[in-house]
Amino acid sequence: MLWDLTEFSKFKIGDLVRITQKVDFALTDISIEIGEVGLIVSADPFVDEIVTFWGIDYMVLVRGHLTLLFFEDELELVESQIDEEKNKVNFIFLKN
């Protein structure tokens, strides 16, 4: 059963996000740099106990790594620019 996080979560599953802080994952020897882009793949607090004292941990797919957890202050939403008349993405600008 999924819990409805829309009331208090900043991101939802499927959101494209940009990393805003460098994160070093010591146990996996992975470093994620500022500006890298990922996809929110989990934000269900009943799975893997991702709600902590500091809030929701979001599991983000970055460079093919599925087990990376980020706090919401380490992420920002990548806004797509959709042409409403044509209903398609014209351009997404990613900047370091």
Secondary structure, 3 states (H helix, E strand, C coil): CCCCCCCCCCCCCCCEEEECCCEEECCCCEEECCCCEEEEEECCCCCCCCEECCEEEEEEEECCEEEEEEEHHHEEECCCEEECCCCEEEECCCCC
